[in-house]
């Protein structure tokens, strides 16, 4: 086990936030989801990230969500709290609240919407990392934020003692390999379509949306690559592709992850908050076929 495993885990899941039809957070659904993830080999629970519908959660809901997941996990997995916003002061406050709530680490997304300069991104990430004693995983997802963590920025941020990892949803594998070769930052693939290529190129692990329903397959994938057994790894990844398509390419990740969890009886309802809406019948039908295919052991 390497240092990043101890800080964050290797088989992380970007957790959905179970909700009731009235939009309130479902305590029953949350407990069931945490138990399911722990029983299927997940060792890192990413709470209040994009898949967790973080933009629609109040500060109080986010803090309580972290407390509840920490209490349910009981140290059996690392709890990584999403704290990033487009406002540095708010992100600092959320980071401190997450630390007080018992989180083991922070997920810090590049500031979105306002399109800061790269020097502004560095200042933002540094200020949040300085605010607590928790290790930080940067989240690079320019398709959502409008701003990427550029190579010089990643190299500079790697010098901070608490910035220890990157969740890469950019998909620039050459850049990822370059950063890994020049820094001690641990990389986590944040694109389910590319889990195997990232792991094979040196990534420590995954932050997976599809893992909400099949974290056990991801655990097998990570294990196979670490054992240098690509003959085993390839069919595992191939077997997940129909579900990756259904969840990540048919509609929207949080919507389809909840639909999949509800379809498998892991959470009671697939409810989401506006502006998201529940999966359409056509999308659910496509998902059901993918779930049936994926349920067959490789």
N, C-alpha and C positions, 0 to 999 in steps of 0.2 A: 504493500500500500504506500503510495507516495504522499507528499505533503498536501497536495491539492485534494486528494481523496479525503484526508482528515478534515480539511476546512469545509469542503463543499459536497463531497461524495463523487461518484462517477456516473451513476444512473439516475439523473435528476428528471423530475417531471414538472412541467409548467402547469400547476394545478388549476383546474376550473374551480370557480366558486359556486357551490350548489345553492340554488335559490328556490323559494316557494313561488307558486303562481302569482302571489301578490307582490313579488319583488323583494321580499325580505330574505335574508340569508337563512338557509336551512341548516339548523344544527344537526339534525339527523343525517341529512345528506353529507354534511362535512365530515362527521365522524365515520360514516360508512366509506367515504372516499379515502380518507387517510388510512383506515384499516386495510382497504383493498390495495392501496399502493404499497404499504409496508409488507403485505403478504405476498406481493408479486415482485419483490426484489428492488424496489425503489429505495435509494439511500440518501436522496436529497429532495426535499419538498419546497418548490418555489411558489411562494404565496404572494398574492396580490401583484402578479405580473400582468402582461397583456391578456393571456388566456384566462386569467382570473378576473377580467373586466375591471382592472384597477381604476381606469378613469371615471367609472360610475360609483366607486366606493367612497364613502365619507371617511375622514380621518379616524373617527371613532370606530367605524366598521372595520377599517383596515387593522387598527390596533387590536381589536377584539378577535379578529380573524387570526392574527398571528398568535395571540395568547391561546386560542382554542386549539390550533394546530400543534403548538409546542406542547400543550398539556396532553393531547391525544398521542402524539408521537413518543413521548416519554424517553427521549434520547435515542430512539431506534433509528433515526435519520436526522440529517442536518436540516434545519429550517432556514431557508434563504428568503428574506423579505424584500419584495419590490418597493423601492422608496423613491424612484426617480420621477421628477416632474419637470416642467419647463421653467420652474421658479426655484432658484438656489435656496432661498430661505425656507421655502416649504419642504424641499427635499432634505435639508438639514434637520428640520423639525421631525419629519417622518423617520429619518434614520435614528434619531435619538429615541423616539417612541418605540421603534422596532427593537432597539437594543434593550430598552426597559421591559418590553413585552416578552423577552427571552429568545429572540432570533439569534441564530448562530452566525449569520452572514447577511450581507446586503447585495441586492441586485440593483445596479444603477444604470438606467437607460440614458443614452445621449439626449440632452435637452431637445425637445421637439417643438415644432410650430414656429418658434421665433427665429430659427436659423442663426445661431450664434457663430462667430468666427471660431477657428480651431483654438486660438488662445483663450477664448471665452469658455470653450468646452473643457480645456485643461483646468482653468480656474474653478469652474463649476465642480468638476469631479474631485479636484483636490480639496475644495472646501467641504464637500460631503464626507470624503474619506477622513478628513481631519476631525470630524465632529463626533466620532465614536471610536471604540477600540475594536470594532468588528472588521473582519476581512471583507473586501469588496470585489464583486464580480461585475465588470463593465458589461453593458448590453449594447451591442453594435447592430442596429437594425434600421438602416437609412431609408428603406421602403416605407417605414412608418414615421420616422422622425424628420425626414427631409435633410438630415445632416449625418454624414458618416464620421466615424472615428478614423481619421487618416493615419497612415503609417507613422509619420513623425510624432503625431499625438499619442499613439499607442506606445511608442518607444519612450516618450517622455513620462507618460503616466505609469509605466512599468517601474520607474524608479521610486515610486511612492511605496513605503513599506507595507501599507494595508491594501493596496490595489494588487490583487493576486491572480485574477483570472478574467477571461473574456467569454461571454456568450456571443458567439458569432452567428448572426443571421444576415450577414452581408453576402456571403457566398463567394468571397474572393479567396480561394484556397491558396494561391501563391502568396498573397499577403499574410495569411494566417501562418503558413510555414515559415515565412521570413521573420515574423514576430517571434514565433516559437524558437527559432534558431538564434535570435539575438537578445532574448530576454528570458526571464524565468516565469513569465505569465503562462498559466495553464489555459488551454483552449477547450471550450465546450461547444459542440455543434448545436446550433439553434435552428437548424433547417432539417426536418425529418427526412426530406428527400436525399440529403447528402450525409447522413450519419456514417455510413461505411467509409466513404472517401476521407472524411475528416479524421475518423479514428485511425485509419490506415496511415494517415499522414502525421500522426503524433498527437492528436487531440486526447485530452485526459478522459473526456466523457461526453455525455449528452445532456441537453435540456430539452426534453421532448414533449410535444403536445399529444402525439399518438400514444405515448407512454401512459396517459390517463387510463387507457383501456388495456394495453399490452406492455406494461413495464417489464414483464418477465421475458418477452422476446428481446427487448433492448438490453436487459441484463445478460442474456446469452450472447448477444452481438458484441458487447463490450468485452466479455470474457474470452470469446473466440479470437478477437483481434489481439488482445493482450497475450494470448497463447500462440500468436503468429499462425493461427489456423484459419486462413482465408477460405479454404475449401468448405469450412463450416459456416463462416461468416456470410458468404455470398448468398446462399439460399435463405438464411434468416432475413437478410435485408430484402431479397426478392419477394419473400412471402409476405412482407409488410407493405409492399408497394400499393396493392389495391386499397388498403385502408389509408395509407398516406394520401393517395389521390382523393378518396372520399372525404377525408377530414380537412386536408390542407389546400386542395385545389378545386373542390366542387363549390364551396360556399365560403365560409369564414371559420377560422380555427376554433374559436371559443364556442360558436354556435354548434358546430359539428361535433366537437369533443363532448359537449353536454348531451347532444342527441345520442351519441354512442354510449355514453355512461348510462343514460336512461334506458336505452334499448337493452343493455345488458343487466339492468336491474341494480346497478351500483348506486345510483342516486334516484330519488323518487320522481323528479321532474326535470325536463330539459330547459326550464325557464331561464331567460336572459333579460337584461335590462336594455331599454331603449338607449341609444339608437339601434342596438342589435335586435333582431327578431328571430323567433324560433325557426328551425329548418322547415322547408316546404315538404309536402308529401313526396314529391319527386326526389328531393335530396335525401329524405329519410329512406326511400326505397333503394336508392343507389348505395347508401350507407349500410343498410341491412345486408345486401348482397356481399359487400366488402367484409363485413364482420363475419359472415358465414364462411367466406373463403379463408379469412385469417385465422379463424378458430381451429382450422385443420392443422395439426402439428406438422412442422416441416421435416 
